[in-house]
């Protein structure tokens, strides 16, 4: 573990590029970009699997929360980045989409479009994207590629659910 720097203005950790001032806000990242860089978040959903049912449930929950006026953040990690790709071919059990549509339930494209229209924030983990062998060109328009510190800072004290 790095030791605290005794140097004035040397950052919090020796050799660190952290801001010289003590962190403010929720994390040191807030201090670096400004506390107002991210609005309050009510619900943060983390998608870690590429199974159709889990992705559909996450998108349904997110769309419902947005429709109720809540600020929603969806974040893909690992295999969950498939939920943020322009094409759905990375999902397991994708044939269930036909079953949902036949039942009159919104499908994945409809849900993702509604989320964009209701200003939900869509993010994927940069390491998850690399792990899955994908580039940001595979992602749906408007999906941000970020690191875990950005997700945690943006989620703040929001309710968090993992799918």
C-alpha positions in Angstrom: 0.0 0.0 0.0 1.3 3.5 -0.8 2.3 5.6 2.0 0.9 9.1 2.7 3.1 11.8 1.2 4.7 14.2 3.6 5.4 16.6 0.9 3.2 19.8 0.8 1.2 19.7 -2.4 2.5 16.2 -3.2 -0.9 14.7 -3.4 -2.5 12.2 -1.1 -0.2 9.3 -2.0 3.5 9.4 -2.9 3.9 9.4 -6.7 0.1 9.9 -7.2 -1.4 12.2 -9.7 -4.3 12.9 -7.3 -5.2 16.5 -6.7 -3.0 18.3 -4.2 -6.0 19.3 -2.1 -7.8 16.9 0.1 -10.7 15.2 -1.8 -14.1 16.9 -1.5 -17.5 15.5 -2.4 -17.9 11.7 -2.5 -14.5 10.8 -3.9 -11.3 12.4 -5.0 -12.7 12.1 -8.5 -15.3 14.7 -7.6 -12.6 17.1 -6.5 -10.8 16.6 -9.8 -13.8 17.2 -12.1 -16.0 19.4 -9.8 -18.8 18.3 -7.5 -21.5 19.4 -10.0 -20.1 17.3 -12.9 -22.7 14.5 -12.1 -26.3 15.1 -11.1 -27.9 13.2 -8.3 -28.6 9.6 -9.2 -31.7 7.7 -7.8 -31.1 4.2 -9.2 -28.0 2.5 -10.4 -28.3 -0.8 -12.2 -25.2 -3.0 -12.8 -25.5 -5.6 -15.6 -22.9 -8.3 -15.2 -24.4 -11.1 -17.3 -25.5 -11.4 -20.9 -28.5 -13.6 -20.2 -31.7 -12.2 -21.9 -34.0 -12.5 -18.9 -31.6 -10.5 -16.6 -31.0 -7.8 -19.3 -34.7 -7.5 -20.0 -35.5 -7.2 -16.3 -32.9 -4.5 -15.8 -34.1 -2.5 -18.7 -37.8 -2.9 -17.6 -36.9 -1.7 -14.1 -34.8 1.2 -15.4 -37.5 2.3 -17.9 -40.2 2.2 -15.1 -38.0 4.2 -12.7 -37.3 6.8 -15.5 -41.1 7.0 -16.2 -41.6 7.8 -12.5 -39.2 10.7 -12.8 -36.1 9.0 -11.2 -32.6 9.5 -12.5 -31.2 6.2 -13.6 -27.8 4.9 -14.4 -27.2 1.6 -16.2 -23.6 0.2 -16.1 -22.3 -2.9 -17.9 -19.4 -4.9 -16.6 -17.9 -8.1 -18.0 -20.3 -10.1 -20.1 -23.0 -7.5 -19.3 -21.5 -5.1 -21.8 -23.4 -7.1 -24.4 -26.5 -5.3 -23.2 -25.0 -2.0 -24.5 -23.9 -3.2 -27.9 -25.8 -2.0 -31.0 -26.4 -5.6 -32.0 -28.0 -8.1 -29.5 -26.1 -11.1 -30.8 -23.9 -11.4 -27.7 -26.9 -12.2 -25.5 -27.7 -15.7 -24.3 -31.3 -17.0 -24.9 -32.0 -14.1 -27.3 -34.8 -16.1 -28.8 -36.9 -15.1 -25.8 -37.3 -11.7 -27.4 -39.9 -13.2 -29.8 -41.8 -14.6 -26.8 -41.9 -11.2 -25.1 -43.1 -9.4 -28.2 -45.8 -12.0 -28.9 -47.1 -11.4 -25.4 -47.2 -7.7 -26.1 -44.3 -6.8 -23.8 -41.8 -4.2 -24.8 -38.7 -5.8 -26.3 -35.0 -4.8 -25.8 -34.8 -2.3 -28.6 -38.0 -0.5 -27.5 -36.8 -0.4 -23.9 -33.3 0.9 -24.8 -34.9 3.6 -27.0 -37.2 4.6 -24.2 -34.3 4.9 -21.8 -32.4 7.1 -24.2 -35.5 9.3 -24.7 -35.9 9.6 -20.9 -32.3 10.6 -20.5 -31.0 7.5 -18.6 -27.3 7.3 -18.4 -25.7 4.3 -20.1 -22.1 3.3 -19.3 -19.9 0.3 -19.7 -16.7 -0.6 -17.9 -13.6 -0.1 -20.0 -12.0 -3.3 -18.6 -15.2 -5.2 -19.4 -15.2 -4.0 -23.0 -11.6 -5.2 -23.3 -12.3 -8.5 -21.6 -15.1 -9.2 -24.0 -12.9 -8.4 -27.0 -15.1 -5.5 -28.0 -14.3 -1.9 -29.1 -16.4 1.2 -28.4 -17.6 1.0 -32.1 -19.7 -2.0 -31.1 -21.6 0.0 -28.6 -25.0 1.6 -29.1 -24.8 5.4 -29.7 -24.6 7.4 -26.5 -23.0 4.7 -24.3 -20.0 6.0 -22.4 -16.9 3.9 -21.7 -15.7 4.7 -18.2 -13.7 3.2 -15.3 -15.1 2.0 -12.0 -14.3 5.3 -10.2 -16.5 7.2 -12.6 -19.4 4.7 -12.1 -19.0 4.8 -8.3 -18.9 8.6 -8.3 -21.9 9.0 -10.6 -23.9 6.4 -8.6 -23.2 8.2 -5.4 -25.7 7.1 -2.7 -28.2 5.7 -5.2 -30.0 2.4 -4.7 -27.9 -0.2 -6.5 -29.1 -3.5 -8.0 -27.0 -6.1 -9.8 -28.4 -8.1 -12.8 
